[in-house]
Amino acid sequence: MTEKNLIELKKEIKLYTDIFEKNESVKGDGSFDCQSVKNTIIEMSKLALNDETESDSFINWLETHEFFTGPASSKFHANTKGGLAAHSLMVTYQSFVFAIPLFENFIKTKFGSKFTFTAKDIFIAAIAHDFCKAGFYSMEHRRTKDYNGNWTYEPFYKVKNDNRNLGHGNESVLMLLEILPQYIKNRPVLEAISRHMGFSDISENESYNYSNFLQNPLVVLLQLADQSAAQWWNC
C-alpha cells in the first residue's frame, strides 16, 4: 500500500460514508430505523458490487436469510429485531472511519507494502463479519410478571437448537463464499472476517500463530470497528 493508494482509498470511502451520513440510519445512542438501515446497506451493496447479477445475488441472500430482521445477539448489543443489520452497518461505518488513520500508520512499517485494500474490500469484510448470525436465533416467549404483578409472556431470542458452529468467524467466511465464491482468492478479507473476534473465537492450536494474522491491517481494523460499534455506539 502506498500514499497514492491511500489517496484513492480516501475518495472511495467518502462515497460510502456519504450514504451513511445522508440516511442517518443509526443514532448516537444506538437506536436505529430498520427500513433506513436496510436501504443504506442495499445502496452500499450496489455501490460495491457494480455487476447487477452479483449485487442482486448478494442482496437476495440478505433478504432471504433473516439478515435484515434478526438480532445481533440474544442478550448483549443490538438484541432486537433488525439488530444484526444495524450492527453490521455500524461496523461498516466504523471501519471506514478508522481505515485511513490506521493504514497511514501501517504503511510506515516493514509490512506496509504487503497489503493493498479497496473500499469494496473493507465493505465486504465489515458487512459480512457476522453473516453466521443470519437465521441463527429463534423468537420464543417466557412467562413473567410485569410491574403490576400480572403474569405476561415476554419475547426473547434463543439460539436455534439445530445450529452447528465451526467458529464464529469461520462460519461467516463460509456463508460469504456461498454468495461470492470469487472471494476465495482474497485471503486478507477472509482473514479479517475469520479473526474479527480476536482470541475469543480460536482454538488452542490456532492461538500459536495468531500474531501472524495481526500483520494484516484489515484484521486489526475490523476488530476495532466491531468493538467500537458495540461498546461506543451500543449497536
Backbone as numpy.savetxt, mean C-alpha at the origin, in Angstrom:
# Nx Ny Nz CAx CAy CAz Cx Cy Cz
20.80 5.57 -9.96 19.96 6.77 -9.96 20.84 8.01 -9.96
20.52 8.96 -10.83 21.31 10.18 -10.96 20.46 11.41 -10.61
21.13 12.54 -10.56 20.42 13.80 -10.32 19.37 14.03 -11.42
19.72 13.67 -12.65 18.78 13.82 -13.76 17.55 12.94 -13.55
17.77 11.70 -13.08 16.65 10.81 -12.78 15.74 11.43 -11.72
16.34 12.05 -10.71 15.56 12.64 -9.63 14.71 13.81 -10.11
15.27 14.61 -11.01 14.51 15.75 -11.55 13.29 15.25 -12.31
13.47 14.19 -13.12 12.36 13.62 -13.86 11.36 12.96 -12.93
11.86 12.27 -11.90 10.99 11.61 -10.94 10.13 12.63 -10.19
10.72 13.75 -9.84 9.97 14.79 -9.13 8.80 15.29 -9.97
9.00 15.44 -11.28 7.92 15.87 -12.17 6.81 14.82 -12.23
7.23 13.55 -12.32 6.26 12.46 -12.38 5.44 12.39 -11.09
6.11 12.50 -9.97 5.44 12.40 -8.66 4.38 13.48 -8.51
4.67 14.68 -9.00 3.71 15.78 -8.86 2.38 15.47 -9.53
2.40 14.71 -10.61 1.15 14.34 -11.28 0.25 13.52 -10.34
0.87 12.67 -9.53 0.11 11.83 -8.60 -0.33 12.62 -7.37
0.57 13.40 -6.80 0.21 14.16 -5.59 -0.84 15.22 -5.90
-0.81 15.76 -7.12 -1.85 16.72 -7.52 -3.23 16.06 -7.51
-3.30 14.81 -7.94 -4.58 14.07 -7.91 -5.05 13.89 -6.48
-4.15 13.48 -5.62 -4.50 13.27 -4.20 -4.98 14.56 -3.55
-4.22 15.63 -3.73 -4.54 16.90 -3.06 -5.79 17.54 -3.65
-6.04 17.33 -4.92 -7.26 17.85 -5.56 -8.51 17.21 -4.96
-8.45 15.90 -4.77 -9.64 15.16 -4.31 -9.85 15.20 -2.80
-8.78 15.50 -2.02 -8.88 15.59 -0.56 -9.60 14.37 0.02
-9.16 13.19 -0.38 -9.85 11.95 0.00 -9.68 11.58 1.46
-8.48 11.84 2.02 -8.18 11.48 3.41 -7.84 12.74 4.17
-8.47 12.93 5.33 -8.25 14.12 6.15 -7.12 13.86 7.15
-6.65 14.93 7.78 -5.56 14.84 8.74 -5.87 14.00 9.96
-7.16 13.84 10.28 -7.54 13.02 11.44 -7.77 11.56 11.07
-7.49 11.22 9.82 -7.65 9.84 9.38 -9.01 9.53 8.79
-9.95 10.46 8.87 -11.27 10.22 8.28 -11.17 10.30 6.76
-12.09 9.63 6.09 -12.01 9.58 4.63 -13.39 9.34 4.04
-13.51 9.71 2.77 -14.72 9.46 2.00 -14.45 8.30 1.05
-15.19 7.21 1.21 -14.93 5.97 0.45 -14.96 6.20 -1.06
-15.96 6.93 -1.54 -16.09 7.13 -2.98 -14.96 7.99 -3.52
-14.56 9.00 -2.75 -13.46 9.85 -3.17 -12.15 9.08 -3.18
-11.95 8.22 -2.19 -10.75 7.37 -2.16 -10.72 6.48 -3.40
-11.84 5.87 -3.69 -11.92 4.99 -4.87 -11.62 5.75 -6.15
-12.23 6.91 -6.31 -12.02 7.71 -7.52 -10.55 8.10 -7.67
-9.92 8.45 -6.55 -8.51 8.86 -6.57 -7.61 7.71 -6.99
-7.85 6.53 -6.43 -7.04 5.36 -6.77 -7.22 4.98 -8.24
-8.44 5.04 -8.72 -8.70 4.71 -10.12 -7.99 5.72 -11.04
-8.05 6.99 -10.68 -7.40 8.01 -11.50 -5.88 7.81 -11.52
-5.31 7.49 -10.36 -3.87 7.22 -10.29 -3.50 5.96 -11.07
-4.36 4.95 -10.99 -4.10 3.69 -11.69 -4.05 3.91 -13.19
-4.96 4.71 -13.71 -4.99 4.99 -15.14 -3.77 5.81 -15.57
-3.28 6.65 -14.66 -2.07 7.42 -14.95 -0.85 6.49 -15.00
-0.78 5.57 -14.05 0.37 4.65 -13.97 0.35 3.62 -15.09
-0.83 3.07 -15.35 -0.98 2.00 -16.34 -1.67 2.58 -17.57
-0.91 3.22 -18.42 -1.53 3.94 -19.53 -2.00 3.02 -20.65
-1.71 1.72 -20.56 -2.30 0.76 -21.48 -3.71 0.43 -20.98
-4.72 0.68 -21.81 -6.11 0.55 -21.37 -6.45 -0.86 -20.90
-5.98 -1.86 -21.59 -6.25 -3.25 -21.20 -5.63 -3.56 -19.84
-4.42 -3.08 -19.64 -3.70 -3.29 -18.38 -4.40 -2.59 -17.23
-4.77 -1.32 -17.43 -5.43 -0.57 -16.35 -6.81 -1.13 -16.05
-7.54 -1.56 -17.08 -8.87 -2.15 -16.86 -8.76 -3.43 -16.03
-7.75 -4.24 -16.33 -7.54 -5.48 -15.59 -7.19 -5.20 -14.13
-6.35 -4.21 -13.93 -5.93 -3.83 -12.58 -7.11 -3.32 -11.77
-7.87 -2.40 -12.34 -9.01 -1.81 -11.63 -10.10 -2.85 -11.40
-10.29 -3.74 -12.36 -11.29 -4.80 -12.19 -10.94 -5.70 -11.01
-9.65 -5.98 -10.84 -9.23 -6.79 -9.69 -9.57 -6.08 -8.38
-9.29 -4.79 -8.33 -9.61 -4.02 -7.12 -11.12 -4.07 -6.83
-11.90 -3.94 -7.88 -13.36 -3.92 -7.74 -13.91 -5.26 -7.25
-13.34 -6.35 -7.72 -13.92 -7.67 -7.48 -13.30 -8.43 -6.30
-12.33 -7.83 -5.63 -11.66 -8.51 -4.51 -11.82 -7.75 -3.18
-12.86 -6.95 -3.08 -13.19 -6.24 -1.83 -12.11 -5.23 -1.42
-11.28 -4.81 -2.38 -10.24 -3.83 -2.07 -10.84 -2.50 -1.64
-11.92 -2.09 -2.29 -12.52 -0.79 -1.99 -13.50 -0.83 -0.82
-13.86 -2.01 -0.36 -14.87 -2.11 0.70 -14.35 -2.72 1.99
-13.26 -3.47 1.93 -12.75 -4.15 3.12 -11.98 -3.23 4.05
-11.73 -3.70 5.29 -10.95 -2.91 6.25 -9.46 -3.14 6.07
-8.64 -2.27 6.66 -7.20 -2.45 6.61 -6.72 -3.36 7.74
-7.55 -3.54 8.76 -7.21 -4.42 9.88 -8.51 -4.74 10.62
-8.43 -5.66 11.57 -9.62 -6.03 12.33 -9.81 -5.16 13.57
-8.71 -4.58 14.09 -8.86 -3.78 15.31 -7.85 -2.64 15.44
-6.99 -2.46 14.44 -6.00 -1.39 14.55 -6.35 -0.25 13.59
-5.44 0.16 12.72 -5.68 1.31 11.86 -6.69 0.98 10.76
-7.54 1.96 10.45 -8.52 1.86 9.35 -9.32 0.57 9.40
-9.78 0.20 10.59 -10.55 -1.05 10.75 -12.04 -0.78 10.54
-12.34 -0.28 9.35 -13.71 0.06 9.00 -13.91 -0.16 7.51
-15.14 -0.12 7.07 -15.44 -0.31 5.66 -14.66 0.70 4.81
-14.00 0.20 3.78 -13.21 1.07 2.91 -11.84 1.39 3.45
-11.51 0.86 4.63 -10.25 1.19 5.27 -9.02 0.71 4.52
-9.13 -0.43 3.84 -7.99 -0.96 3.08 -7.60 -0.01 1.96
-8.58 0.46 1.21 -8.30 1.38 0.11 -7.76 2.71 0.63
-8.36 3.21 1.73 -7.91 4.49 2.30 -6.47 4.38 2.80
-6.17 3.29 3.51 -4.80 3.09 4.01 -3.82 2.96 2.85
-4.18 2.19 1.85 -3.29 1.99 0.70 -3.04 3.30 -0.03
-4.07 4.12 -0.14 -3.92 5.43 -0.78 -3.02 6.33 0.06
-3.18 6.29 1.38 -2.37 7.12 2.25 -0.91 6.69 2.21
-0.66 5.40 2.14 0.71 4.89 2.01 1.30 5.34 0.68
0.49 5.34 -0.35 0.94 5.81 -1.67 1.35 7.28 -1.60
0.49 8.08 -0.98 0.80 9.51 -0.88 2.06 9.74 -0.05
2.17 9.07 1.09 3.36 9.22 1.92 4.61 8.76 1.18
4.50 7.74 0.39 5.65 7.28 -0.41 6.11 8.38 -1.37
5.17 9.06 -1.98 5.52 10.14 -2.89 6.11 11.33 -2.15
5.58 11.62 -0.97 6.08 12.76 -0.17 7.53 12.55 0.25
7.85 11.33 0.67 9.19 11.05 1.19 10.20 10.64 0.11
9.73 10.32 -1.09 10.61 9.72 -2.11 11.81 10.59 -2.46
11.59 11.85 -2.79 12.70 12.68 -3.27 13.75 12.91 -2.20
13.39 13.36 -0.98 14.44 13.53 0.04 15.16 12.23 0.37
14.44 11.12 0.37 15.08 9.84 0.67 16.06 9.45 -0.44
15.64 9.58 -1.69 16.52 9.22 -2.80 17.68 10.20 -2.95
17.47 11.48 -2.62 18.56 12.45 -2.66 19.68 12.04 -1.72
19.29 11.51 -0.57 20.28 11.03 0.38 20.92 9.73 -0.12
20.10 8.86 -0.69 20.58 7.55 -1.12 21.62 7.64 -2.22
21.44 8.54 -3.18 22.37 8.58 -4.32 23.77 9.05 -3.93
23.93 9.56 -2.71 25.25 9.97 -2.24 26.07 8.77 -1.76
25.43 7.62 -1.62 26.09 6.43 -1.09 26.67 5.56 -2.20
27.43 4.54 -1.81 28.04 3.64 -2.78 27.02 2.79 -3.53
25.77 2.75 -3.02 24.71 1.99 -3.69 23.89 2.86 -4.63
24.21 4.14 -4.69 23.38 5.10 -5.41 23.11 4.78 -6.85
24.06 4.18 -7.53 23.89 3.89 -8.96 23.25 2.53 -9.20
22.93 1.80 -8.13 22.43 0.43 -8.26 20.95 0.38 -8.58
20.19 1.42 -8.19 18.74 1.41 -8.35 18.27 2.68 -9.05
17.24 2.53 -9.88 16.54 3.67 -10.48 15.05 3.36 -10.47
14.25 4.32 -10.04 12.82 4.10 -9.92 12.02 5.17 -10.65
10.84 4.78 -11.09 9.89 5.72 -11.67 8.75 5.92 -10.68
7.94 6.93 -10.93 6.76 7.16 -10.08 5.80 5.98 -10.17
5.76 5.34 -11.33 4.92 4.15 -11.51 5.37 3.04 -10.57
6.68 2.83 -10.43 7.20 1.82 -9.52 6.75 2.09 -8.09
6.85 3.34 -7.69 6.46 3.72 -6.33 4.97 3.50 -6.13
4.17 3.89 -7.12 2.72 3.71 -7.02 2.36 2.23 -6.89
2.92 1.39 -7.75 2.58 -0.03 -7.73 2.97 -0.66 -6.40
4.17 -0.37 -5.92 4.63 -0.94 -4.65 3.72 -0.52 -3.50
3.36 0.75 -3.47 2.56 1.28 -2.36 1.11 0.81 -2.41
0.49 0.89 -3.56 -0.93 0.54 -3.65 -1.13 -0.96 -3.48
-0.11 -1.76 -3.82 -0.24 -3.22 -3.75 0.31 -3.82 -2.47
0.88 -3.01 -1.58 1.60 -3.58 -0.44 0.71 -4.41 0.48
-0.58 -4.08 0.53 -1.51 -4.84 1.38 -2.58 -5.57 0.56
-2.27 -5.93 -0.65 -3.23 -6.68 -1.46 -3.69 -7.95 -0.75
-2.84 -8.51 0.10 -3.19 -9.75 0.81 -4.41 -9.57 1.71
-4.75 -8.33 2.05 -5.89 -8.08 2.92 -7.21 -7.96 2.15
-7.15 -7.94 0.84 -8.37 -7.88 0.03 -9.11 -9.21 0.16
-10.32 -9.16 0.66 -11.10 -10.37 0.87 -10.64 -11.20 2.05
-9.81 -10.62 2.92 -9.19 -11.34 4.03 -10.10 -11.41 5.26
-11.03 -10.44 5.38 -11.87 -10.35 6.57 -13.34 -10.60 6.25
-14.05 -11.12 7.25 -15.50 -11.27 7.14 -16.16 -10.41 8.21
-17.36 -9.93 7.92 -18.11 -9.14 8.89 -18.95 -10.08 9.75
-18.81 -9.98 11.07 -19.61 -10.78 11.99 -20.20 -9.86 13.05
-21.04 -10.42 13.92 -21.70 -9.62 14.96 -21.57 -10.31 16.31
-21.41 -9.50 17.35 -21.36 -10.05 18.71 -22.39 -9.34 19.58
-22.95 -10.08 20.52 -23.98 -9.53 21.41 -23.30 -8.76 22.53
-23.68 -7.51 22.69 -23.08 -6.66 23.71 -24.10 -5.66 24.22
-23.80 -5.00 25.33 -24.71 -4.01 25.91 -24.30 -2.60 25.50
-25.31 -1.75 25.24 -25.03 -0.36 24.90 -24.91 0.46 26.18
-24.80 1.78 26.03 -24.61 2.65 27.19 -25.79 2.61 28.16
-26.96 2.25 27.66 -28.16 2.20 28.49 -28.40 0.82 29.10
-27.48 -0.09 28.85 -27.62 -1.43 29.41 -28.48 -2.36 28.57
-28.84 -1.92 27.38 -29.67 -2.76 26.51 -28.77 -3.64 25.63
-29.23 -4.87 25.41 -28.47 -5.78 24.57 -28.61 -5.37 23.10
-27.49 -5.43 22.39 -27.49 -5.09 20.97 -26.46 -5.95 20.25
-26.51 -5.99 18.94 -25.54 -6.75 18.16 -24.57 -5.77 17.49
-23.31 -5.90 17.85 -22.28 -4.99 17.35 -21.47 -5.67 16.24
-21.32 -5.01 15.08 -20.54 -5.62 14.00 -19.04 -5.55 14.27
-18.29 -6.53 13.81 -16.83 -6.50 13.92 -16.24 -7.34 12.80
-14.97 -7.08 12.48 -14.28 -7.82 11.42 -13.45 -8.95 12.02
-13.44 -10.07 11.31 -12.71 -11.24 11.75 -12.02 -11.88 10.55
-10.79 -12.38 10.76 -10.07 -13.06 9.69 -10.83 -14.31 9.28
-11.01 -14.50 7.99 -11.73 -15.67 7.49 -10.96 -16.96 7.84
-11.68 -17.97 8.23 -11.05 -19.22 8.65 -10.33 -19.94 7.51
-10.76 -19.71 6.27 -10.19 -20.47 5.16 -8.97 -19.80 4.54
-8.47 -18.71 5.14 -7.30 -18.04 4.58 -6.02 -18.79 4.94
-5.13 -18.91 3.95 -3.82 -19.52 4.16 -2.79 -18.45 3.83
-1.79 -18.32 4.70 -0.89 -17.17 4.60 0.57 -17.60 4.43
1.19 -17.16 3.34 2.61 -17.41 3.10 3.48 -16.30 3.67
2.85 -15.37 4.36 3.55 -14.19 4.85 2.88 -12.96 4.29
2.73 -11.96 5.12 1.98 -10.75 4.79 2.44 -10.14 3.46
3.73 -9.86 3.35 4.24 -9.24 2.14 4.25 -10.16 0.95
4.62 -11.42 1.16 4.72 -12.37 0.05 3.36 -12.68 -0.57
2.32 -12.72 0.25 0.97 -12.92 -0.29 0.60 -11.78 -1.23
0.95 -10.56 -0.83 0.64 -9.39 -1.67 1.42 -9.44 -2.98
2.67 -9.90 -2.92 3.47 -10.06 -4.14 2.79 -11.03 -5.11
2.33 -12.16 -4.59 1.68 -13.16 -5.44 0.44 -12.59 -6.11
-0.33 -11.81 -5.35 -1.56 -11.24 -5.91 -1.24 -10.21 -6.99
-0.21 -9.40 -6.77 0.18 -8.43 -7.79 0.60 -9.14 -9.07
1.34 -10.23 -8.94 1.83 -10.95 -10.12 0.70 -11.64 -10.88
-0.40 -11.95 -10.19 -1.56 -12.49 -10.89 -2.15 -11.45 -11.84
-2.12 -10.18 -11.43 -2.71 -9.11 -12.23 -1.72 -8.57 -13.26
-0.49 -8.32 -12.81 0.54 -7.74 -13.66 1.77 -8.67 -13.67
1.69 -9.78 -14.40 2.78 -10.77 -14.38 4.12 -10.22 -14.85
4.10 -9.12 -15.59 5.36 -8.55 -16.07 6.24 -8.04 -14.93
5.64 -7.84 -13.75 6.42 -7.35 -12.60 7.33 -8.42 -12.02
7.26 -9.65 -12.53 8.17 -10.70 -12.10 9.62 -10.29 -12.39
9.79 -9.38 -13.37 11.12 -8.91 -13.75 11.55 -7.67 -12.98
10.66 -7.13 -12.16 10.99 -5.92 -11.42 11.22 -6.28 -9.95
12.36 -6.87 -9.69 12.66 -7.37 -8.35 12.64 -6.27 -7.26
13.17 -5.06 -7.49 13.15 -4.04 -6.44 11.74 -3.71 -5.95
10.77 -3.68 -6.85 9.38 -3.42 -6.45 8.85 -4.59 -5.64
9.12 -5.81 -6.08 8.66 -6.99 -5.36 9.30 -7.08 -3.98
10.57 -6.71 -3.88 11.25 -6.69 -2.58 10.60 -5.70 -1.63
10.23 -4.54 -2.15 9.61 -3.52 -1.31 8.29 -4.01 -0.73
7.48 -4.65 -1.57 6.20 -5.18 -1.10 6.43 -6.33 -0.12
7.33 -7.23 -0.47 7.59 -8.40 0.36 8.11 -8.03 1.74
8.94 -6.98 1.83 9.60 -6.65 3.09 9.07 -5.37 3.74
7.85 -4.95 3.36 7.36 -3.68 3.89 7.02 -3.74 5.38
6.87 -4.95 5.94 6.57 -5.11 7.36 7.83 -5.20 8.22
9.00 -5.14 7.60 10.24 -5.23 8.36 10.42 -6.59 8.99
11.01 -6.61 10.18 11.32 -7.87 10.86 10.08 -8.61 11.35
8.94 -7.95 11.39 7.75 -8.58 11.96 7.11 -9.60 11.03
7.59 -9.70 9.79 6.94 -10.59 8.83 7.94 -11.50 8.12
9.00 -11.87 8.83 9.98 -12.77 8.22 10.30 -13.91 9.17
10.73 -15.02 8.60 11.10 -16.18 9.40 12.50 -15.99 9.96
12.89 -16.87 10.88 14.23 -16.77 11.47 15.31 -16.91 10.42
15.12 -17.84 9.47 16.11 -18.04 8.42 16.24 -16.81 7.53
15.09 -16.17 7.24 15.11 -14.99 6.37 15.81 -13.81 7.04
15.84 -13.77 8.34 16.41 -12.63 9.05 17.92 -12.53 8.88
18.58 -13.63 8.50 20.04 -13.61 8.39 20.53 -12.70 7.28
19.78 -12.59 6.18 20.22 -11.71 5.10 19.27 -10.53 4.92
18.51 -10.22 5.96 17.52 -9.15 5.85 18.17 -7.80 5.52
19.34 -7.52 6.08 19.98 -6.23 5.85 20.25 -5.97 4.38
20.40 -7.04 3.59 20.62 -6.86 2.15 19.44 -6.17 1.49
18.23 -6.45 1.97 17.05 -5.83 1.39 17.02 -4.32 1.67
17.62 -3.90 2.77 17.61 -2.49 3.12 18.54 -1.66 2.24
19.34 -2.33 1.42 20.12 -1.60 0.43 19.22 -1.06 -0.68
18.05 -1.65 -0.82 17.05 -1.20 -1.79 16.26 -0.05 -1.15
16.41 1.17 -1.63 15.76 2.31 -0.98 14.23 2.26 -1.04
13.68 1.51 -1.99 12.22 1.40 -2.07 11.68 0.58 -0.89
12.45 -0.35 -0.38 12.07 -1.10 0.82 11.95 -0.14 2.00
12.97 0.69 2.19 12.97 1.66 3.29 11.84 2.66 3.12
11.65 3.14 1.90 10.60 4.12 1.62 9.23 3.57 1.96
8.94 2.34 1.56 7.62 1.77 1.79 7.39 1.49 3.28
8.41 1.07 3.99 8.28 0.88 5.43 7.95 2.20 6.12
8.65 3.26 5.75 8.41 4.58 6.33 7.01 5.07 6.00
6.59 4.90 4.76 5.26 5.36 4.33 4.16 4.59 5.05
4.34 3.28 5.20 3.34 2.45 5.86 3.18 2.84 7.32
4.29 3.01 8.02 4.23 3.36 9.44 3.68 4.77 9.66
4.09 5.71 8.83 3.63 7.09 9.02 2.14 7.24 8.67
1.67 6.48 7.68 0.25 6.52 7.34 -0.59 6.01 8.50
-0.16 4.90 9.10 -0.91 4.29 10.19 -0.80 5.09 11.49
0.39 5.55 11.81 0.62 6.17 13.12 0.41 7.69 13.13
0.78 8.38 12.07 0.61 9.83 12.03 -0.77 10.24 11.53
-1.22 9.57 10.48 -2.49 9.93 9.85 -3.64 9.06 10.37
-3.31 8.09 11.21 -4.36 7.19 11.78 -5.17 6.54 10.68
-4.51 6.15 9.61 -5.19 5.58 8.45 -4.35 4.46 7.85
